[in-house]
Amino acid sequence: MMLSWLFSDPLAVGADAPEFSVPDDSGRTVTLSALRGRYVVLVFYPGDDTPGCTKQLCQFRDEWRQATAHGVEVFGVNPQNARQHSNFRKKFQFPFPLLVDERQKVAEAYHANGLIVKRTVYLIGRDGKILFARRGMPSPGDVLAAVK
């Protein structure tokens, strides 16, 4: 089906999280397998400095203490470049990195790719399995409730 990307579901809870290795807004390479043993939240969002995306990432910023108390690493993910990410991160003082997903390769692996990135949030367990997967803007509390 030609429009399958439009109607795809997020990856299933219990599935293995696809490996990736991409730069963040400061030029450091982030590799999923290097984060094994920690919880990882991936927030796929359409664009830096847009109203919905800013609100969503600010929620994670504002719940940062709760995330770190659970030992959770948070990453925003979209295809914009490191400079745009860095400016956006500084403007809103995000305590977490923003990943540069050039050509939506990571988004594709996580069924979040499309004409624009589909707003999708994942929580990956310490063992690399998906514990939470939802489209839209689930609250950080909902996401972190899946930490086991």
BAROKOL-214322 format. One line per 10 residues: number of its first residue (from 1); for each residue x, y, z of C-alpha. Coordinates in steps of 0.2 Angstrom, whole numbers, plus 2048, in hexadecimal, padded with zeros to 3 digits. Each point is the difference from the previous one (the first is absolute). Layout:
N
NUM> X/Y/Z ~ ...
END
This chain:
148
1> 800/800/800 ~ 807/811/7FB ~ 7FA/809/80F ~ 805/7F3/80D ~ 80B/80C/809 ~ 7F1/80B/803 ~ 7F6/7F2/809 ~ 80E/7F7/808 ~ 7FF/7FC/813 ~ 80E/803/80C
11> 80B/7F1/804 ~ 7F8/7F4/80C ~ 804/7FF/812 ~ 80B/7F2/803 ~ 809/801/7F0 ~ 813/803/7FF ~ 804/812/7FE ~ 809/803/7EF ~ 813/805/802 ~ 805/811/7FA
21> 80F/80B/801 ~ 7FE/813/7FC ~ 807/810/805 ~ 7F8/80B/80D ~ 7FF/813/800 ~ 812/802/807 ~ 808/7F4/7F4 ~ 801/7F1/80C ~ 7FB/7EF/7F8 ~ 7F2/7F8/80A
31> 7FF/7ED/7FD ~ 7F1/7F6/807 ~ 80A/7F1/805 ~ 80C/80B/80A ~ 7F1/805/80B ~ 7FC/7ED/804 ~ 7FD/7FF/813 ~ 7F6/811/800 ~ 7EF/805/7FC ~ 7FF/80A/7F0
41> 7F1/80C/7FB ~ 800/805/7ED ~ 7F4/80E/7FC ~ 7FE/801/7ED ~ 7F9/811/7FC ~ 7FD/80A/7EF ~ 80A/810/803 ~ 80B/80B/80B ~ 7F8/80F/807 ~ 7EE/7FC/7FB
51> 7F2/802/80C ~ 7FB/7EE/803 ~ 812/7F9/800 ~ 806/80E/80C ~ 7F2/7FC/80C ~ 803/7ED/7FF ~ 813/802/803 ~ 7FD/80D/80E ~ 7F5/7F3/809 ~ 80F/7F4/800
61> 80B/80F/806 ~ 7F4/804/80E ~ 7FF/7EE/805 ~ 813/7FE/7FF ~ 802/7FC/813 ~ 7F4/7F2/7FE ~ 808/7F9/7F1 ~ 812/800/808 ~ 7F9/7F8/810 ~ 7FA/7F1/7F5
71> 811/800/7F8 ~ 7F9/805/7EF ~ 80A/807/7F1 ~ 7F5/80C/7F5 ~ 803/804/7EE ~ 7F7/80B/7F4 ~ 801/7F9/7EE ~ 7FD/809/7F0 ~ 809/803/7EF ~ 805/812/803
81> 812/804/801 ~ 80B/802/80F ~ 800/813/800 ~ 7ED/801/7FF ~ 7FF/7F3/80E ~ 80D/809/80B ~ 7F7/811/7FE ~ 7F0/7F8/805 ~ 807/7F7/80E ~ 809/810/807
91> 7F0/80A/7FE ~ 7F6/7F5/80A ~ 80E/7F9/80C ~ 7FC/7EE/7FC ~ 80B/7F5/80C ~ 801/7F2/7F3 ~ 808/7FE/7EE ~ 7F7/802/7F0 ~ 804/7F3/7F3 ~ 804/804/7EE
101> 7F6/7F3/7F6 ~ 806/804/7EE ~ 7F4/7FA/7F3 ~ 7F5/7F8/80E ~ 80A/7F0/801 ~ 7FC/7FE/813 ~ 7EE/806/7FD ~ 7FE/7F3/7F3 ~ 807/7F2/80B ~ 7F3/805/80E
111> 7F1/803/7F4 ~ 800/812/803 ~ 805/806/7EE ~ 7F6/809/7F3 ~ 7FE/810/7F7 ~ 803/808/812 ~ 805/7F5/80E ~ 7F2/7F8/809 ~ 7FF/806/813 ~ 804/7EF/808
121> 807/7FD/812 ~ 80A/7F0/804 ~ 807/7F9/811 ~ 80D/7F3/7FD ~ 804/7F5/80F ~ 812/7FC/807 ~ 7FF/7F0/7F6 ~ 7FD/809/7EF ~ 7EE/7FB/7FF ~ 7F2/80D/7FD
131> 7F6/803/810 ~ 7F5/80E/7FA ~ 7FB/806/7EE ~ 7F3/80D/7FD ~ 7FC/80D/7F2 ~ 7FC/812/805 ~ 805/808/810 ~ 7FF/7F4/80F ~ 804/809/810 ~ 812/7FC/807
141> 7F6/7F8/80F ~ 7F8/7F4/7F5 ~ 810/7FC/7F7 ~ 80A/7FE/810 ~ 7F2/7F5/808 ~ 806/7F2/7F4 ~ 811/800/809 ~ 801/7EF/808
END
